[in-house]
């Protein structure tokens, strides 16, 4: 439940994430709120993987542009 609330708050901050990632965050928030159903855990796990990869790619691009 707390993870769903945190993801919903993150969705409401428009400058925090790109649009496609905000919508993916909303889907993950709904899945986290429906945590009683076991299959929703997979959606939240996939969200974590996508966000992690996006952060790695964004950081490597920023490192390249700085150098």
C-alpha positions in Angstrom: 0.0 0.0 0.0 2.8 2.5 0.9 4.6 1.7 -2.4 1.4 2.4 -4.3 1.0 5.7 -2.5 4.6 6.7 -3.2 4.3 5.8 -6.9 1.0 7.7 -7.2 2.7 10.8 -5.7 5.5 10.4 -8.1 3.0 10.3 -11.0 1.5 13.6 -9.9 4.8 15.5 -10.1 5.0 16.4 -13.9 8.6 17.5 -13.9 10.0 14.5 -12.2 9.7 12.0 -15.1 9.1 11.9 -18.8 5.5 11.4 -19.9 5.9 7.8 -20.9 7.5 6.9 -17.6 4.8 8.8 -15.7 2.1 6.7 -17.2 4.1 3.5 -16.5 4.4 4.7 -12.9 0.6 5.2 -12.7 0.1 1.6 -13.9 2.6 0.4 -11.3 0.9 2.4 -8.6 -2.5 0.8 -9.4 -0.8 -2.6 -9.4 0.8 -1.9 -6.0 -2.5 -0.8 -4.5 -4.0 -4.1 -5.7 -1.2 -5.9 -3.9 -3.6 -8.6 -2.6 -3.6 -10.2 -6.1 -0.2 -12.0 -6.6 0.2 -11.2 -10.3 0.5 -7.5 -9.7 3.9 -8.0 -8.0 5.3 -8.8 -11.5 4.1 -5.4 -12.8 5.8 -3.5 -10.0 9.0 -5.6 -10.5 9.0 -4.8 -14.2 8.5 -1.1 -13.4 11.6 -1.2 -11.2 13.6 -2.8 -14.0 12.5 -0.2 -16.6 13.2 2.7 -14.3 16.6 1.3 -13.4 17.6 0.8 -17.1 16.3 4.3 -18.0 18.4 5.8 -15.2 21.5 4.0 -16.3 21.0 5.1 -19.9 20.3 8.7 -18.9 23.4 8.8 -16.7 25.7 7.4 -19.3 24.4 9.9 -21.9 25.0 12.7 -19.4 28.5 11.4 -18.7 29.3 11.4 -22.4 28.0 14.9 -22.9 30.0 16.3 -20.0 33.3 14.8 -21.3 
